[in-house]
Amino acid sequence: MARVCDICGKGVSSGSTIVRHGLKKVKGGIGLHITGVTKRRFLPNLQRIRVSENGGTKRKTVCTACIRSGKVVKA
C-alpha cells in the first residue's frame, strides 16, 4: 500500500533530525553546536475507510484532512 491519499494525493515528505549540544549563549555558554544530522520521513495520517461512491461502497486510503473537510462521504 502506497502512503498516498486517494483524494488529494498527500504523501510522504522528508526532512532532518538535528542534534544540538552545548549551553546557550544566553545561559553563559559558547552556543549550541550541531553534532549530527540524520534523514527522517514525515508520514501523512492516513485512514482506510469505506466511502460511498457512484451508488456503491469502496475502501479508500484517505488522509484525515480530507475526512474532516468533507471531501469524502462515509458509507
N, CA, C and O atoms as a GROMACS GRO file, in nm:
protein
  300
    1MET      N    1   0.084  -0.118   0.000
    1MET     CA    2   0.000   0.000   0.000
    1MET      C    3   0.088   0.124   0.000
    1MET      O    4   0.172   0.142   0.089
    2ALA      N    5   0.071   0.209  -0.098
    2ALA     CA    6   0.147   0.333  -0.102
    2ALA      C    7   0.094   0.428   0.004
    2ALA      O    8  -0.026   0.430   0.032
    3ARG      N    9   0.182   0.507   0.062
    3ARG     CA   10   0.141   0.602   0.165
    3ARG      C   11   0.099   0.733   0.099
    3ARG      O   12   0.162   0.837   0.118
    4VAL      N   13  -0.009   0.726   0.022
    4VAL     CA   14  -0.060   0.842  -0.051
    4VAL      C   15  -0.212   0.846  -0.035
    4VAL      O   16  -0.278   0.743  -0.042
    5CYS      N   17  -0.266   0.967  -0.014
    5CYS     CA   18  -0.410   0.984  -0.003
    5CYS      C   19  -0.473   0.967  -0.140
    5CYS      O   20  -0.423   1.021  -0.239
    6ASP      N   21  -0.584   0.892  -0.147
    6ASP     CA   22  -0.651   0.868  -0.275
    6ASP      C   23  -0.728   0.991  -0.323
    6ASP      O   24  -0.761   1.000  -0.442
    7ILE      N   25  -0.756   1.087  -0.236
    7ILE     CA   26  -0.834   1.205  -0.272
    7ILE      C   27  -0.744   1.322  -0.313
    7ILE      O   28  -0.754   1.372  -0.425
    8CYS      N   29  -0.655   1.364  -0.223
    8CYS     CA   30  -0.575   1.485  -0.250
    8CYS      C   31  -0.433   1.455  -0.296
    8CYS      O   32  -0.365   1.544  -0.346
    9GLY      N   33  -0.386   1.331  -0.279
    9GLY     CA   34  -0.251   1.297  -0.323
    9GLY      C   35  -0.142   1.329  -0.222
    9GLY      O   36  -0.023   1.324  -0.255
   10LYS      N   37  -0.182   1.362  -0.099
   10LYS     CA   38  -0.082   1.392   0.005
   10LYS      C   39  -0.001   1.267   0.032
   10LYS      O   40  -0.056   1.158   0.045
   11GLY      N   41   0.132   1.281   0.039
   11GLY     CA   42   0.218   1.166   0.057
   11GLY      C   43   0.328   1.193   0.158
   11GLY      O   44   0.320   1.286   0.237
   12VAL      N   45   0.430   1.110   0.154
   12VAL     CA   46   0.542   1.119   0.247
   12VAL      C   47   0.630   1.236   0.207
   12VAL      O   48   0.658   1.256   0.089
   13SER      N   49   0.675   1.314   0.307
   13SER     CA   50   0.773   1.420   0.281
   13SER      C   51   0.896   1.391   0.368
   13SER      O   52   0.887   1.320   0.467
   14SER      N   53   1.008   1.447   0.329
   14SER     CA   54   1.132   1.416   0.400
   14SER      C   55   1.185   1.540   0.471
   14SER      O   56   1.149   1.653   0.439
   15GLY      N   57   1.271   1.515   0.568
   15GLY     CA   58   1.331   1.623   0.645
   15GLY      C   59   1.453   1.572   0.718
   15GLY      O   60   1.512   1.471   0.679
   16SER      N   61   1.490   1.641   0.825
   16SER     CA   62   1.609   1.605   0.901
   16SER      C   63   1.582   1.614   1.050
   16SER      O   64   1.502   1.697   1.094
   17THR      N   65   1.649   1.527   1.127
   17THR     CA   66   1.656   1.546   1.271
   17THR      C   67   1.791   1.606   1.300
   17THR      O   68   1.894   1.556   1.253
   18ILE      N   69   1.793   1.713   1.378
   18ILE     CA   70   1.917   1.785   1.406
   18ILE      C   71   1.948   1.770   1.554
   18ILE      O   72   1.865   1.804   1.639
   19VAL      N   73   2.067   1.721   1.586
   19VAL     CA   74   2.111   1.705   1.724
   19VAL      C   75   2.201   1.822   1.758
   19VAL      O   76   2.299   1.849   1.688
   20ARG      N   77   2.166   1.892   1.868
   20ARG     CA   78   2.245   2.009   1.910
   20ARG      C   79   2.297   1.984   2.051
   20ARG      O   80   2.224   1.936   2.137
   21HIS      N   81   2.424   2.017   2.076
   21HIS     CA   82   2.484   2.006   2.208
   21HIS      C   83   2.546   2.139   2.247
   21HIS      O   84   2.579   2.221   2.161
   22GLY      N   85   2.561   2.159   2.374
   22GLY     CA   86   2.624   2.279   2.425
   22GLY      C   87   2.526   2.361   2.507
   22GLY      O   88   2.408   2.329   2.514
   23LEU      N   89   2.576   2.465   2.569
   23LEU     CA   90   2.496   2.556   2.650
   23LEU      C   91   2.472   2.684   2.573
   23LEU      O   92   2.564   2.737   2.510
   24LYS      N   93   2.350   2.733   2.576
   24LYS     CA   94   2.315   2.854   2.503
   24LYS      C   95   2.398   2.973   2.551
   24LYS      O   96   2.439   2.979   2.667
   25LYS      N   97   2.423   3.067   2.460
   25LYS     CA   98   2.499   3.187   2.494
   25LYS      C   99   2.428   3.268   2.601
   25LYS      O  100   2.492   3.328   2.687
   26VAL      N  101   2.294   3.270   2.594
   26VAL     CA  102   2.214   3.345   2.692
   26VAL      C  103   2.237   3.290   2.833
   26VAL      O  104   2.230   3.365   2.931
   27LYS      N  105   2.262   3.160   2.842
   27LYS     CA  106   2.282   3.096   2.972
   27LYS      C  107   2.430   3.089   3.012
   27LYS      O  108   2.465   3.021   3.108
   28GLY      N  109   2.517   3.160   2.938
   28GLY     CA  110   2.657   3.168   2.975
   28GLY      C  111   2.748   3.072   2.903
   28GLY      O  112   2.867   3.063   2.936
   29GLY      N  113   2.697   2.998   2.803
   29GLY     CA  114   2.780   2.904   2.730
   29GLY      C  115   2.840   2.966   2.605
   29GLY      O  116   2.834   3.088   2.585
   30ILE      N  117   2.898   2.882   2.520
   30ILE     CA  118   2.958   2.932   2.395
   30ILE      C  119   2.864   2.911   2.276
   30ILE      O  120   2.902   2.937   2.162
   31GLY      N  121   2.743   2.864   2.304
   31GLY     CA  122   2.645   2.848   2.197
   31GLY      C  123   2.622   2.702   2.163
   31GLY      O  124   2.703   2.614   2.194
   32LEU      N  125   2.510   2.678   2.100
   32LEU     CA  126   2.474   2.542   2.059
   32LEU      C  127   2.548   2.504   1.931
   32LEU      O  128   2.565   2.586   1.841
   33HIS      N  129   2.593   2.380   1.924
   33HIS     CA  130   2.662   2.330   1.806
   33HIS      C  131   2.588   2.210   1.751
   33HIS      O  132   2.544   2.124   1.827
   34ILE      N  133   2.574   2.204   1.620
   34ILE     CA  134   2.510   2.090   1.555
   34ILE      C  135   2.611   1.977   1.549
   34ILE      O  136   2.720   1.991   1.492
   35THR      N  137   2.573   1.862   1.610
   35THR     CA  138   2.666   1.748   1.614
   35THR      C  139   2.618   1.631   1.531
   35THR      O  140   2.693   1.534   1.513
   36GLY      N  141   2.498   1.637   1.479
   36GLY     CA  142   2.450   1.527   1.397
   36GLY      C  143   2.326   1.564   1.321
   36GLY      O  144   2.235   1.627   1.375
   37VAL      N  145   2.321   1.525   1.193
   37VAL     CA  146   2.204   1.546   1.109
   37VAL      C  147   2.173   1.414   1.041
   37VAL      O  148   2.256   1.359   0.968
   38THR      N  149   2.051   1.362   1.065
   38THR     CA  150   2.010   1.239   1.001
   38THR      C  151   1.878   1.261   0.929
   38THR      O  152   1.798   1.346   0.969
   39LYS      N  153   1.856   1.185   0.824
   39LYS     CA  154   1.733   1.198   0.746
   39LYS      C  155   1.616   1.135   0.821
   39LYS      O  156   1.634   1.037   0.894
   40ARG      N  157   1.496   1.191   0.802
   40ARG     CA  158   1.375   1.133   0.857
   40ARG      C  159   1.261   1.152   0.760
   40ARG      O  160   1.274   1.226   0.662
   41ARG      N  161   1.148   1.085   0.788
   41ARG     CA  162   1.031   1.093   0.699
   41ARG      C  163   0.911   1.142   0.779
   41ARG      O  164   0.888   1.098   0.892
   42PHE      N  165   0.835   1.233   0.720
   42PHE     CA  166   0.710   1.278   0.777
   42PHE      C  167   0.598   1.202   0.705
   42PHE      O  168   0.577   1.221   0.585
   43LEU      N  169   0.527   1.116   0.779
   43LEU     CA  170   0.423   1.032   0.719
   43LEU      C  171   0.287   1.100   0.735
   43LEU      O  172   0.259   1.156   0.841
   44PRO      N  173   0.202   1.094   0.632
   44PRO     CA  174   0.068   1.152   0.644
   44PRO      C  175  -0.020   1.063   0.731
   44PRO      O  176   0.002   0.942   0.741
   45ASN      N  177  -0.120   1.123   0.794
   45ASN     CA  178  -0.213   1.050   0.879
   45ASN      C  179  -0.322   0.990   0.791
   45ASN      O  180  -0.425   1.054   0.767
   46LEU      N  181  -0.300   0.867   0.742
   46LEU     CA  182  -0.392   0.802   0.650
   46LEU      C  183  -0.480   0.701   0.723
   46LEU      O  184  -0.433   0.630   0.812
   47GLN      N  185  -0.607   0.696   0.685
   47GLN     CA  186  -0.702   0.603   0.741
   47GLN      C  187  -0.768   0.527   0.626
   47GLN      O  188  -0.796   0.584   0.521
   48ARG      N  189  -0.791   0.396   0.648
   48ARG     CA  190  -0.863   0.316   0.549
   48ARG      C  191  -1.010   0.317   0.587
   48ARG      O  192  -1.048   0.259   0.688
   49ILE      N  193  -1.094   0.384   0.505
   49ILE     CA  194  -1.235   0.396   0.538
   49ILE      C  195  -1.320   0.350   0.420
   49ILE      O  196  -1.273   0.344   0.306
   50ARG      N  197  -1.446   0.318   0.451
   50ARG     CA  198  -1.541   0.282   0.346
   50ARG      C  199  -1.608   0.410   0.300
   50ARG      O  200  -1.660   0.487   0.380
   51VAL      N  201  -1.606   0.432   0.166
   51VAL     CA  202  -1.654   0.557   0.107
   51VAL      C  203  -1.770   0.526   0.013
   51VAL      O  204  -1.765   0.430  -0.063
   52SER      N  205  -1.875   0.609   0.019
   52SER     CA  206  -1.986   0.598  -0.077
   52SER      C  207  -1.943   0.661  -0.208
   52SER      O  208  -1.902   0.777  -0.212
   53GLU      N  209  -1.953   0.583  -0.317
   53GLU     CA  210  -1.908   0.633  -0.447
   53GLU      C  211  -1.991   0.568  -0.557
   53GLU      O  212  -1.998   0.446  -0.566
   54ASN      N  213  -2.054   0.648  -0.641
   54ASN     CA  214  -2.133   0.601  -0.756
   54ASN      C  215  -2.240   0.500  -0.714
   54ASN      O  216  -2.262   0.400  -0.784
   55GLY      N  217  -2.306   0.525  -0.603
   55GLY     CA  218  -2.412   0.436  -0.558
   55GLY      C  219  -2.365   0.311  -0.486
   55GLY      O  220  -2.448   0.232  -0.440
   56GLY      N  221  -2.235   0.292  -0.475
   56GLY     CA  222  -2.182   0.175  -0.406
   56GLY      C  223  -2.083   0.217  -0.299
   56GLY      O  224  -2.066   0.336  -0.272
   57THR      N  225  -2.018   0.119  -0.239
   57THR     CA  226  -1.916   0.148  -0.138
   57THR      C  227  -1.782   0.094  -0.183
   57THR      O  228  -1.773  -0.011  -0.248
   58LYS      N  229  -1.676   0.167  -0.147
   58LYS     CA  230  -1.540   0.126  -0.178
   58LYS      C  231  -1.452   0.156  -0.058
   58LYS      O  232  -1.480   0.247   0.021
   59ARG      N  233  -1.346   0.078  -0.044
   59ARG     CA  234  -1.246   0.109   0.058
   59ARG      C  235  -1.140   0.199  -0.004
   59ARG      O  236  -1.086   0.169  -0.110
   60LYS      N  237  -1.112   0.309   0.064
   60LYS     CA  238  -1.010   0.402   0.016
   60LYS      C  239  -0.918   0.441   0.129
   60LYS      O  240  -0.956   0.440   0.246
   61THR      N  241  -0.795   0.476   0.092
   61THR     CA  242  -0.699   0.528   0.188
   61THR      C  243  -0.704   0.680   0.178
   61THR      O  244  -0.667   0.739   0.076
   62VAL      N  245  -0.752   0.743   0.286
   62VAL     CA  246  -0.779   0.887   0.284
   62VAL      C  247  -0.711   0.952   0.402
   62VAL      O  248  -0.708   0.896   0.512
   63CYS      N  249  -0.655   1.072   0.382
   63CYS     CA  250  -0.593   1.144   0.492
   63CYS      C  251  -0.702   1.209   0.578
   63CYS      O  252  -0.813   1.233   0.531
   64THR      N  253  -0.668   1.234   0.702
   64THR     CA  254  -0.767   1.288   0.796
   64THR      C  255  -0.810   1.428   0.758
   64THR      O  256  -0.921   1.469   0.793
   65ALA      N  257  -0.727   1.504   0.689
   65ALA     CA  258  -0.765   1.638   0.646
   65ALA      C  259  -0.882   1.632   0.547
   65ALA      O  260  -0.972   1.716   0.553
   66CYS      N  261  -0.881   1.534   0.458
   66CYS     CA  262  -0.990   1.516   0.362
   66CYS      C  263  -1.118   1.468   0.432
   66CYS      O  264  -1.228   1.509   0.394
   67ILE      N  265  -1.104   1.383   0.532
   67ILE     CA  266  -1.220   1.335   0.607
   67ILE      C  267  -1.285   1.451   0.680
   67ILE      O  268  -1.407   1.467   0.676
   68ARG      N  269  -1.205   1.534   0.748
   68ARG     CA  270  -1.257   1.644   0.826
   68ARG      C  271  -1.320   1.753   0.739
   68ARG      O  272  -1.418   1.816   0.779
   69SER      N  273  -1.262   1.776   0.621
   69SER     CA  274  -1.312   1.885   0.535
   69SER      C  275  -1.436   1.844   0.457
   69SER      O  276  -1.500   1.927   0.393
   70GLY      N  277  -1.472   1.715   0.462
   70GLY     CA  278  -1.594   1.669   0.395
   70GLY      C  279  -1.575   1.637   0.248
   70GLY      O  280  -1.672   1.636   0.173
   71LYS      N  281  -1.452   1.610   0.206
   71LYS     CA  282  -1.428   1.576   0.065
   71LYS      C  283  -1.473   1.436   0.031
   71LYS      O  284  -1.491   1.402  -0.086
   72VAL      N  285  -1.493   1.351   0.135
   72VAL     CA  286  -1.543   1.216   0.114
   72VAL      C  287  -1.668   1.196   0.199
   72VAL      O  288  -1.685   1.259   0.303
   73VAL      N  289  -1.756   1.108   0.151
   73VAL     CA  290  -1.877   1.073   0.225
   73VAL      C  291  -1.862   0.930   0.274
   73VAL      O  292  -1.848   0.838   0.194
   74LYS      N  293  -1.865   0.913   0.406
   74LYS     CA  294  -1.850   0.780   0.462
   74LYS      C  295  -1.973   0.695   0.430
   74LYS      O  296  -2.085   0.745   0.424
   75ALA      N  297  -1.950   0.565   0.409
   75ALA     CA  298  -2.060   0.473   0.378
   75ALA      C  299  -2.135   0.440   0.506
   75ALA      O  300  -2.231   0.363   0.503
   0.00000   0.00000   0.00000
